[in-house]
């Protein structure tokens, strides 16, 4: 047994004995000695098994937009749990939820439920290919669309390959290099050139309307929509993050651009697992089981898709989002956090960009403008990692890989102020002290 292993506590040793790198569900990448066992969440806070309190700025990777253990969601789930957890069929809560999504999402004529955003974006790609009879999906460099092949290709590229050549971020996805085209986000001219050159092969354009924490330039989304119309290419919005977060009607409402297919997840479930995808009826009809055996039928099945626990939680979450002033508060809190992060960075003379919109924020340690993946990649990753781990050690729960800070309805200026005090201390003692 190494000295490092001897210094680990029992929870850390147990986690490392059963989970690869000690992580139960991936991506976090905590050093072994910082692994914790979360035992409770309420509002904007978490507690570990030792009773240590954390300000939560991960919020279940954004799935808990209502906050942890929101009363309306807990009540809905408890009531349904007594009546059964999964029927793998149409149920009251699923029907109610589908009707509400269709009411608020102009892109949705028909929809289906699945169990995650990864599934939802996968089905959208499959539908686009079936509808057009073409193979290639165009995505934007640095965008994440779940753990399917498109989602993990050119996600964290480092070779700066010429567009539209994809770069594999994950092993085990051999078809990605053949079936994906990569474009630079917020660069309409280059994207148009790629579309014009490859229009006969493009089955769909898949994009996060707000990519990670990078807002679209004025006219960019409208330009992509116009190109899709011109060349008969289905436009797919991945609203797994933006859905119900940027507005009740998501990015479609905020930006006024309507896709042909849309994928949902995360905040839709109020903290419970859910995915949904929908769109134009002529495209969605390819999942019609009456067409099994035909060449353009798209197989779709999800054991837990639309289960009454998740859909009851989702209906409760949507009732919270409809409360007066919810989005005004979310945007005010997000702007308050971003403004004060910039203030602290300026006062301490640390070059950095604070990006994001609504209840989202990200810090990039660079003095250059950030508007797409390659500009974000100019940031000092070592500083970013040191900052995230420094915040974690100061009682802030977040993803140390340095992506988004998620704000929920449960966050307020008081929570942000507590975060900002810890951020300033971390910046002074963990970042600036190394200059």
Secondary structure as GFF3:
##gff-version 3
##sequence-region A 1 435
A	DSSP	alpha_helix	3	6	.	.	.	ID=ss1
A	DSSP	alpha_helix	10	18	.	.	.	ID=ss2
A	DSSP	three_ten_helix	20	22	.	.	.	ID=ss3
A	DSSP	three_ten_helix	32	34	.	.	.	ID=ss4
A	DSSP	beta_strand	38	42	.	.	.	ID=ss5
A	DSSP	beta_strand	45	48	.	.	.	ID=ss6
A	DSSP	beta_strand	53	56	.	.	.	ID=ss7
A	DSSP	alpha_helix	71	81	.	.	.	ID=ss8
A	DSSP	alpha_helix	92	104	.	.	.	ID=ss9
A	DSSP	beta_strand	110	114	.	.	.	ID=ss10
A	DSSP	alpha_helix	117	132	.	.	.	ID=ss11
A	DSSP	beta_strand	136	140	.	.	.	ID=ss12
A	DSSP	alpha_helix	176	179	.	.	.	ID=ss13
A	DSSP	beta_strand	180	183	.	.	.	ID=ss14
A	DSSP	alpha_helix	188	198	.	.	.	ID=ss15
A	DSSP	beta_strand	202	207	.	.	.	ID=ss16
A	DSSP	alpha_helix	220	231	.	.	.	ID=ss17
A	DSSP	beta_strand	234	238	.	.	.	ID=ss18
A	DSSP	alpha_helix	250	255	.	.	.	ID=ss19
A	DSSP	beta_strand	261	264	.	.	.	ID=ss20
A	DSSP	three_ten_helix	266	269	.	.	.	ID=ss21
A	DSSP	beta_strand	275	279	.	.	.	ID=ss22
A	DSSP	alpha_helix	281	284	.	.	.	ID=ss23
A	DSSP	three_ten_helix	285	287	.	.	.	ID=ss24
A	DSSP	three_ten_helix	289	291	.	.	.	ID=ss25
A	DSSP	alpha_helix	308	321	.	.	.	ID=ss26
A	DSSP	alpha_helix	326	347	.	.	.	ID=ss27
A	DSSP	beta_strand	353	355	.	.	.	ID=ss28
A	DSSP	beta_strand	360	364	.	.	.	ID=ss29
A	DSSP	alpha_helix	373	376	.	.	.	ID=ss30
A	DSSP	alpha_helix	381	393	.	.	.	ID=ss31
A	DSSP	beta_strand	396	397	.	.	.	ID=ss32
A	DSSP	beta_strand	405	406	.	.	.	ID=ss33
A	DSSP	alpha_helix	413	426	.	.	.	ID=ss34
A	DSSP	pi_helix	427	431	.	.	.	ID=ss35
A	DSSP	three_ten_helix	432	434	.	.	.	ID=ss36
###
